[in-house]
Amino acid sequence: MSLLNQYMEKEQLLKKLQDELQSLEQDQRLKEELEFKSKLENLMEEFGKTSSDVIELLEPSKGQSAEKTESTSNQRKKRKLKVYKNPHSGEVVETRGGNQKTLKAWKEQYGADTVESWLVE
C-alpha cells in the first residue's frame, strides 16, 4: 500500500472518529454521567476518600476481594517440585527449576533426555 493510500485511509478514519465523538458529546446521557463523575470526585476530595474507600463502603465484599486479587497478582505461582534420582549413583535431587547445579552436571554428562527420564515426581 502506498504512503498516499495510507494517509487517505487514516484521514477517513479520523473524520469518522471525530463524527462519532461529536455525536457522543451531544448525548444527554453522557453529559449526565460526566456531571455525576465530577460531583462524585469533588465529594471524595472533600472527605479525603479514594475510589477504593467508596467501593469498600458500598460493597465490603468486593473491596476485600479486589485487595486480595491485587496483592496476589504480583506474586508468581510456585513451580512444581521435581525429584530426580540418578540410577548410577543413587543420588537424589529435588528442584523447582532447571538451574540446579547437580542437575546441570548430569545433563552435560548423560544428556537432557536421559536425565528427564530419571524424573521420579
Order of alpha helices (4+ residues) and beta strands (2+ residues): alpha-alpha-alpha-alpha-beta-beta-alpha-alpha
